């Protein structure tokens, strides 16, 4: 199977799925910078604070519902690989129905959610006011945002990465333009920033539905009405997978939140240095997410086609390019890490602290690449239970490593994060080998 690395077609297939998602990820931090620049130039700091708190609330809420994309990708790729057009259509309808229901619930419950979060916040009255204002507007983008997750997952599962790339580029570019129009041009302040995001999400939804319609017609999929008439069979599997991915995401969020808050207890310079180094971790994530998405699509397709050889070839191709990318990132961090830190912060104390903990980030790419790749494998295989349990093990390892080494101060936190990433990959690798030896990895009825 290793001779497949000499096949140009394999490399093209991996890169054609991965690179569009890597490119589109670049627009995400750009949007954050423009948001901060636009709001940060208003006459009071509480505007920026309100947008920061409000956007964090809404982003965490939507991020926890990211299972809509992941589950849709896995089921769609399997249907695509099996050439099952009816299931391909049903997967989209099931995901869209669940997204609509969750959006309605979020809008209906957004007031008590907002009041609960604000009750535990120590922010000033002004920041709370503008955070509430931002959240109360942004929540009405829920129908579009959640549907966009389903659309992206469905397109990726159908082995199409270019259209999701255009969706992400479009939503972030539109958001930037509308930010400037509403906040700077129309002086709408915080309301303008929120309205810009809502409008961009609905513009993205219209483009996404156009893309879906094109594939629907070209493959001559059954009508949505006929899918409903036959009943949404398979909904229980979707809900079970979504539950497991949701619990996995909660555990992931718990580890990263602890990292932030525990770092804050070690002093202002430490928390600022950790924020700088977290941008290194985000760079790894942006690069590796593209290859994880490629793995999801290719593995799901191979499982749908019940092709062990296709799965092996997909694993080899994705692992090769992930290793190339992570070696390049490791070299960049090792050689130019201090220069990158200097670009992010010009505060000498923060630079010194960040440089002190830089070796942990130099080790991070080659340790963490396995958890990204294996996440892609298990999403493509729709094995949410294994992902959930693996994340539970990794989270327990994170807190155990920190507790045992807590006398090391901030080094303990970075040791815990490195342990967390390693255990995420190791636990899923053990599960993969177990299923492979039992020849149960292709069982889609789990």
PENORHU-V147536 format. One record per residue. N is the residue number from 1. RES is the residue in one small letter. PSI is psi in radians with two decimals (999 if undefined). OMEGA is omega in whole degrees, 0 to 359 (NA if undefined). NEAR is the number of other ideal C-beta (glycine too) atoms within 12 Angstrom. Layout:
n: [N;N]
res: [RES;RES]
psi: [PSI;PSI]
omega: [OMEGA;OMEGA]
near: [NEAR;NEAR]
//
This chain:
n: [1;2;3;4;5;6;7;8;9;10;11;12;13;14;15;16;17;18;19;20;21;22;23;24;25;26;27;28;29;30;31;32;33;34;35;36;37;38;39;40;41;42;43;44;45;46;47;48;49;50;51;52;53;54;55;56;57;58;59;60;61;62;63;64;65;66;67;68;69;70;71;72;73;74;75;76;77;78;79;80;81;82;83;84;85;86;87;88;89;90;91;92;93;94;95;96;97;98;99;100;101;102;103;104;105;106;107;108;109;110;111;112;113;114;115;116;117;118;119;120;121;122;123;124;125;126;127;128;129;130;131;132;133;134;135;136;137;138;139;140;141;142;143;144;145;146;147;148;149;150;151;152;153;154;155;156;157;158;159;160;161;162;163;164;165;166;167;168;169;170;171;172;173;174;175;176;177;178;179;180;181;182;183;184;185;186;187;188;189;190;191;192;193;194;195;196;197;198;199;200;201;202;203;204;205;206;207;208;209;210;211;212;213;214;215;216;217;218;219;220;221;222;223;224;225;226;227;228;229;230;231;232;233;234;235;236;237;238;239;240;241;242;243;244;245;246;247;248;249;250;251;252;253;254;255;256;257;258;259;260;261;262;263;264;265;266;267;268;269;270;271;272;273;274;275;276;277;278;279;280;281;282;283;284;285;286;287;288;289;290;291;292;293;294;295;296;297;298;299;300;301;302;303;304;305;306;307;308;309;310;311;312;313;314;315;316;317;318;319;320;321;322;323;324;325;326;327;328;329;330;331;332;333;334;335;336;337;338;339;340;341;342;343;344;345;346;347;348;349;350;351;352;353;354;355;356;357;358;359;360;361;362;363;364;365;366;367;368;369;370;371;372;373;374;375;376;377;378;379;380;381;382;383;384;385;386;387;388;389;390;391;392;393;394;395;396;397;398;399;400;401;402;403;404;405;406;407;408;409;410;411;412;413;414;415;416;417;418;419;420;421;422;423;424;425;426;427;428;429;430;431;432;433;434;435;436;437;438;439;440;441;442;443;444;445;446]
res: [x;x;x;x;x;x;x;x;x;x;x;x;x;x;x;x;x;x;x;x;x;x;x;x;x;x;x;x;x;x;x;x;x;x;x;x;x;x;x;x;x;x;x;x;x;x;x;x;x;x;x;x;x;x;x;x;x;x;x;x;x;x;x;x;x;x;x;x;x;x;x;x;x;x;x;x;x;x;x;x;x;x;x;x;x;x;x;x;x;x;x;x;x;x;x;x;x;x;x;x;x;x;x;x;x;x;x;x;x;x;x;x;x;x;x;x;x;x;x;x;x;x;x;x;x;x;x;x;x;x;x;x;x;x;x;x;x;x;x;x;x;x;x;x;x;x;x;x;x;x;x;x;x;x;x;x;x;x;x;x;x;x;x;x;x;x;x;x;x;x;x;x;x;x;x;x;x;x;x;x;x;x;x;x;x;x;x;x;x;x;x;x;x;x;x;x;x;x;x;x;x;x;x;x;x;x;x;x;x;x;x;x;x;x;x;x;x;x;x;x;x;x;x;x;x;x;x;x;x;x;x;x;x;x;x;x;x;x;x;x;x;x;x;x;x;x;x;x;x;x;x;x;x;x;x;x;x;x;x;x;x;x;x;x;x;x;x;x;x;x;x;x;x;x;x;x;x;x;x;x;x;x;x;x;x;x;x;x;x;x;x;x;x;x;x;x;x;x;x;x;x;x;x;x;x;x;x;x;x;x;x;x;x;x;x;x;x;x;x;x;x;x;x;x;x;x;x;x;x;x;x;x;x;x;x;x;x;x;x;x;x;x;x;x;x;x;x;x;x;x;x;x;x;x;x;x;x;x;x;x;x;x;x;x;x;x;x;x;x;x;x;x;x;x;x;x;x;x;x;x;x;x;x;x;x;x;x;x;x;x;x;x;x;x;x;x;x;x;x;x;x;x;x;x;x;x;x;x;x;x;x;x;x;x;x;x;x;x;x;x;x;x;x;x;x;x;x;x;x;x;x;x;x;x;x;x;x;x;x;x;x;x;x;x;x;x]
psi: [-0.47;-0.40;-0.23;-0.36;-0.29;-0.07;2.07;-0.57;-0.69;-0.84;-0.67;-0.72;-0.77;-0.88;-0.57;-0.43;-0.64;-0.82;-0.69;-0.64;-0.60;-0.78;-0.78;-0.52;-0.46;-0.50;-0.29;-0.96;-0.49;-0.73;-0.74;-0.70;-0.74;-0.75;-0.86;-0.70;-0.75;-0.91;-0.58;-0.27;0.07;2.98;-0.08;2.50;-0.42;-0.35;-0.84;-0.72;-0.72;-0.76;-0.68;-0.81;-0.81;-0.73;-0.59;-0.76;-0.84;-0.64;-0.70;-0.71;-0.86;-0.60;-0.67;-0.36;0.24;-0.19;-0.40;-0.72;-0.84;-0.85;-0.71;-0.70;-0.84;-0.89;-0.67;-0.77;-0.67;-0.73;-0.68;-0.78;-0.56;-0.03;0.68;1.60;-0.61;-0.75;-0.56;-0.75;-0.76;-0.62;-0.74;-0.77;-0.71;-0.83;-0.75;-0.68;-0.76;-0.69;-0.75;-0.75;-0.79;-0.62;-0.75;-0.75;-0.73;-0.78;-0.72;-0.57;0.13;-0.50;-0.92;-0.58;-0.81;-0.80;-0.67;-0.78;-0.76;-0.53;-0.61;0.02;2.46;0.20;2.81;2.87;-0.67;-0.77;-0.74;-0.71;-0.87;-0.50;-0.73;-0.72;-0.80;-0.87;-0.72;-0.42;-0.83;-0.51;-0.41;0.00;-0.02;-0.82;-0.74;-0.79;-0.81;-0.64;-0.64;-0.60;-0.77;-0.78;-0.79;-0.76;-0.69;-0.74;-0.74;-0.74;-0.51;0.32;0.55;1.86;-0.31;-0.70;-0.74;-0.60;-0.81;-0.58;-0.81;-0.73;-0.71;-0.79;-0.68;-0.65;-0.77;-0.67;-0.73;-0.83;-0.77;-0.56;-0.89;-0.69;-0.89;-0.74;-0.86;-0.86;-0.82;0.00;0.74;-0.05;-2.29;-0.70;-0.63;-0.71;-0.72;-0.78;-0.60;-0.75;-0.70;-0.85;-0.72;-0.69;-0.70;-0.57;-0.72;-0.69;-0.76;-0.74;-0.70;-0.77;-0.57;-0.74;-0.76;-0.75;-0.69;-0.78;-0.69;-0.79;-0.69;-0.56;-0.04;0.91;2.69;2.73;2.72;-0.67;-0.75;-0.55;-0.77;-0.68;-0.56;-0.15;2.57;1.10;2.53;-0.06;-0.61;-0.68;-0.71;-0.79;-0.69;-0.79;-0.75;-0.68;-0.80;-0.72;-0.62;-0.79;-0.64;-0.78;-0.65;-0.76;-0.73;-0.79;-0.63;-0.78;-0.80;-0.62;-0.75;-0.72;-0.77;-0.87;-0.66;-0.64;-0.60;-0.46;-0.21;0.01;2.77;-0.69;-0.67;-0.84;-0.61;-0.72;-0.71;-0.65;-0.69;-0.81;-0.47;-0.48;-0.52;-0.75;-0.64;-0.60;-0.75;-0.77;-0.78;-0.70;-0.82;-0.45;-0.66;-0.74;-0.52;-0.72;-0.73;-0.72;-0.75;-0.88;-0.79;-0.69;-0.77;-0.72;-0.75;-0.68;-0.70;-0.63;-0.07;0.79;1.82;-0.66;-0.70;-0.65;-0.79;-0.76;-0.71;-0.76;-0.77;-0.82;-0.80;-0.68;-0.72;-0.89;-0.56;-0.71;-0.73;-0.83;-0.77;-0.60;-0.69;-0.73;-0.72;-0.78;-0.74;-0.78;-0.71;-0.70;-0.73;0.23;-0.79;-0.62;-0.65;-0.73;-0.73;-0.54;-0.55;-0.68;2.45;0.22;2.07;-0.75;-0.68;-0.72;-0.78;-0.76;-0.74;-0.71;-0.56;-0.61;0.10;-0.65;-0.55;-0.65;-0.51;-0.63;-0.34;-0.75;-0.85;-0.40;-0.72;-0.30;-0.55;-0.62;-0.61;-0.82;-0.78;-0.56;-0.79;-0.71;-0.83;-0.48;-0.78;-0.57;-0.02;0.75;1.29;-0.58;-0.74;-0.71;-0.75;-0.86;-0.68;-0.69;-0.63;-0.76;-0.79;-0.71;-0.73;-0.71;-0.63;-0.90;-0.58;-0.78;-0.74;-0.78;-0.74;-0.52;0.24;-0.37;-0.24;0.03;-2.25;-0.44;-0.59;-0.67;-0.74;-0.54;-0.74;-0.72;-0.71;-0.71;-0.72;-0.85;-0.73;-0.75;-0.56;-0.80;-0.77;-0.76;-0.72;-0.57;-0.71;-0.76;-0.72;-0.83;-0.70;-0.88;-0.63;-0.76;-0.57;-0.07;0.63;0.03;-0.42;0.13;1.87;0.13;0.05;999]
omega: [183;178;178;179;178;182;181;182;179;181;178;182;180;185;180;176;187;188;177;180;176;180;182;179;181;182;183;178;178;177;179;179;180;177;182;181;182;181;182;179;173;193;179;182;185;174;179;178;180;178;180;181;182;181;176;179;184;181;177;179;181;180;179;177;179;176;179;178;186;181;180;179;182;181;180;180;178;177;178;180;179;183;181;184;180;179;177;178;182;179;179;183;178;180;180;179;179;178;179;180;180;179;178;180;180;180;181;186;188;180;178;177;181;181;180;180;181;180;183;181;177;181;179;181;181;179;178;181;183;174;178;179;180;182;184;176;184;184;180;171;184;180;181;183;182;175;178;176;179;181;179;179;182;179;178;179;177;175;181;181;182;181;172;176;180;177;181;178;182;184;180;178;178;179;180;181;181;173;181;181;186;186;182;184;184;177;181;176;185;178;179;179;180;181;178;180;179;181;180;179;180;173;178;179;180;178;180;179;176;178;180;180;180;179;180;182;183;179;179;179;179;182;178;180;181;176;178;181;178;180;182;176;183;180;181;177;179;181;180;179;180;177;182;180;178;179;176;181;177;180;178;180;180;181;182;178;178;179;182;185;178;176;180;179;183;177;184;181;180;182;177;179;178;177;177;182;176;177;173;180;178;178;176;182;181;181;187;178;180;180;174;177;178;179;178;184;184;179;178;179;180;180;177;179;183;183;179;180;179;178;180;180;178;180;182;182;182;179;180;183;176;179;178;182;183;174;178;180;178;178;180;179;182;185;188;184;181;179;177;177;181;178;184;182;176;177;188;182;179;178;182;180;180;179;180;183;181;180;177;181;176;179;190;185;184;176;188;184;184;180;177;180;182;171;179;179;185;173;178;178;182;178;183;181;178;178;179;182;178;179;176;179;181;180;176;178;178;183;177;180;179;183;181;185;189;177;179;178;184;175;179;179;180;172;179;180;178;177;180;180;180;182;175;180;184;182;179;177;178;178;181;180;179;181;181;181;178;182;182;185;181;179;183;181;183;NA]
near: [19;14;10;24;22;14;17;13;14;30;24;15;28;42;28;28;44;43;27;33;44;34;25;33;31;25;29;28;21;22;33;27;20;30;39;24;20;32;38;24;19;25;11;19;19;27;35;29;29;40;44;28;35;41;36;27;35;36;27;23;32;33;26;28;35;34;40;44;43;47;49;52;52;50;51;51;49;45;36;39;33;25;17;24;24;24;33;39;35;35;47;47;38;38;46;35;28;36;39;24;26;31;32;18;20;31;26;15;17;28;16;13;25;30;18;15;24;27;13;13;24;13;24;18;15;19;27;26;27;35;36;34;31;44;44;30;34;41;36;25;38;37;27;35;40;41;39;43;44;46;45;46;50;50;46;53;48;42;38;35;41;24;34;45;31;28;43;41;27;31;38;34;26;32;41;32;23;34;41;25;21;30;35;23;15;16;18;26;31;40;29;33;48;39;28;42;44;33;29;38;39;27;27;39;34;22;31;39;26;20;31;39;21;18;28;25;14;14;24;12;30;22;19;21;10;15;28;18;14;18;15;25;17;34;23;15;27;37;23;23;41;40;21;32;40;29;25;39;32;24;32;34;23;25;35;29;18;27;38;24;15;28;34;21;18;25;17;16;26;30;25;30;38;40;27;36;42;29;26;40;35;25;32;38;32;31;37;43;42;38;46;48;49;49;50;52;49;49;51;49;39;36;41;34;25;19;21;19;16;27;34;24;29;42;37;28;38;44;36;29;36;41;24;25;36;33;19;22;35;29;16;23;33;22;14;19;33;26;17;25;32;19;15;26;25;12;18;15;19;26;26;20;30;39;28;26;42;33;21;35;39;30;28;40;36;30;30;40;39;36;43;41;44;43;48;44;46;44;47;51;45;43;42;35;24;34;44;33;25;40;38;27;29;39;35;23;29;36;28;20;29;30;19;15;21;20;11;19;24;33;26;30;38;40;32;35;44;36;35;40;44;29;34;42;38;23;34;40;28;21;32;32;17;18;26;20;11;13;11;19;30;29;16;29;13;22]
//
